[in-house]
Amino acid sequence: MENVKSYLDGELDIAQKAEVETHLRNDAELQKMVEEFSAISTTLKTAEAGEPYGLDKLEARLAGQQNTSLMERKKIFRLASYWSMAGILLAIGAFSMTRSRGSNADMALKSKSVGSIRNTESGDAASASTSTSSDYAKMKAEPNKPSSVDNPSVSDTATPATEDGLANGSATPESRWTRSMQSGASASPSDSMKGAGGGFDKRAQAGASSDSMYQSTQTQPKVKSENARPMAHSGGAFSDSEARKSVESPFKQDMRAKRDGTTQTIPGVPETEHGIYLERMGQVQVKVEDLKRAVNEATGMVTSLDGFVTSSNTQNEADGGVATMTLRVPTKSFTTAIDKLEAMGDLIVENTGSLDITKPTVDNSARMISWADEEKRLIDELNKTSNNDRRYRLKQLIGQARANLEAHKAEVNSLLERAKYSTIELSFVRGDKAVVKGGTTNTNWSGNALKDAKENLSGIGQVLGTMMIYFLVFFPVWLPFVIAGLVIRKRNKG
Amino acid sequence: MMLVDQQQAMPHVEKLDISQLAKQHYDRVFRFCSTRVGYHHAGDAAQDTFVTAQRNLSKFRGESQPLTWLIGIALNECRRVNRNNHRTEPLPEFRDETSQEGQLINREVLRQALAKLSEEHRDVVTLHEIDGFTYEEIAQIAGVPVGTIKSRLFHAFTNLRKAIYTPEPTTPGNGSSLEVK
């Protein structure tokens, strides 16, 4: 049936046409359909469209269209170019303004941290350290002046004495002692003497105030004159100093020599050129690729410098990992150790500082020498006395003097040890890529791969974000072209 | 088959001149537009067809004959004109004459029957019967297979025959609206 229309239109091939004609001969209804289809088709063909018109107008439009189209496009693109140039200038201006603001902020930050001995902390750590950087800067600029942060009392009182005495070299050691001791804040031996009761109390009552040992030692000439033992009025050398040194321990002799000015150094203690004893401290944080290896290297380095490791802790190596160590290195090798630690990886934080322990060291050593002298004097007196009561009392005093002598000696030893060895708080942070060097197999390859993938993903996100920001910032550049394109497209459609 | 081999038909695709196309095909495009938008709007529609063709000349790849390509553009232009004028596609006008060859159908009845056809069927009937395009050409214009065109044409004629030759039930005071002349 569907072929009836095609048959009428002559669109059938010979076989189909024959088939339809066969049906037509036998099917009256089909014949009727063909006749009616034919009538409809004939009637439809009588549709009239009218005489065409407007060809001349069309030709004129086509001729003008090319020129108009070109002119319009040129105009639109010229306009877009102007806008884009303005946009570029605007973007450049905004960018340079942003940069200048950023550089000003950097300058402000730098000016805050000027004078910092070494401070390579980044981020919050850097900002947190700026508050003390100026103090470190002062200390570095004037190393002969103790830091007021580290030891304010020293800078207020004891420093002038030590500065005048040691830096200028003009003042005598005795005056240095006197001035230092007068400003001393530690407990006076005479106090303990008072507590113990006895002859010292009487001497103190005789002419010295009770709060200063040196005032009590100034009373010693009285006693000594009684015993025909001349002694320098203000802590000077004994007249029989040679004989005294022969019976003293090497340490006492060293300290006495120090006090008397015959030597400027204490054995085993690094003597600074300014005569200041410093306990140096450092804090170093380094990013390394292999924690165990870094810990081993640090240990080896410290050992080679005659230092030692007081504590070491390595934890959570599989997930980033941090290793902390406390190192004690000879003060003379402190800078070398810091430099070597820096070279072990990427430096994150480095802070160095010093604690001036000159005053307590000199103070305690002076007291120790005084007690040693007192012990010697009491022993001499004991040897000359036959009165049993007096001898018993002298023995008591000798015991107290020895106890005080040992206490001050221990304190001095401790201080000298602190000055001899510096402390470095070291921490290693595992770096971005934990690649095990030296041909060993990296057992944490999967964790590292995941970490690398995350970092790369964040990197891609950062790049996309940067592109988006640039895209938005440079909108005055591309927007005119987009608008021009849309306008042209719309006009073409219209 | 009026379509010739594409390679032979379009040996100089790049050198198509819109002025030459206008001279060759303006009449047929005008008549096509006249049956769809009316005689008064046909001029504008036909001209817009060629202007649009000029803008899109570079897109013509020679996959069809220039006339069918132009008719495709004209079809969209006619729809746009009707849409802008807020009206449906007008029905074609028929000459009031009696064929020497046989019976003709009442023009008004035929117009009403055409109005009842779907747009697809009416387009196929118009393109084939009035505009004189072959099945293949209509398939290219409409973008459908030739078999679809055959089927649509048959069903369109079946619907026309039914609308024309089957009397509608009469209502009191209202005679039959269909009559065969």
Interface residues (C-beta under 8 A of the other chain):
Chain A: M1 E2 V4 K5 S6 D9 E11 M33 E36 F37 S38 A39 I40 S41 T42 T43 L44 K45 T46 A47 E48 A49 G50 P52 Y53 G54 L55 K57 L58 E59 R61 L62 Q65 Q66 S69 N492
Chain B: I18 S19 A22 K23 Y26 D27 F30 R31 F32 S34 T35 Y39 A42 G43 D44 A46 Q47 F50 V51 Q54 R55 P92 E93 F94 R95 E97 S99 E101 G102 Q103 L104 I105 R107 L110 V125 H128 E129 I130 T134 Y135 K150 S151 L153 F154 F157 L160 R161 I164 Y165
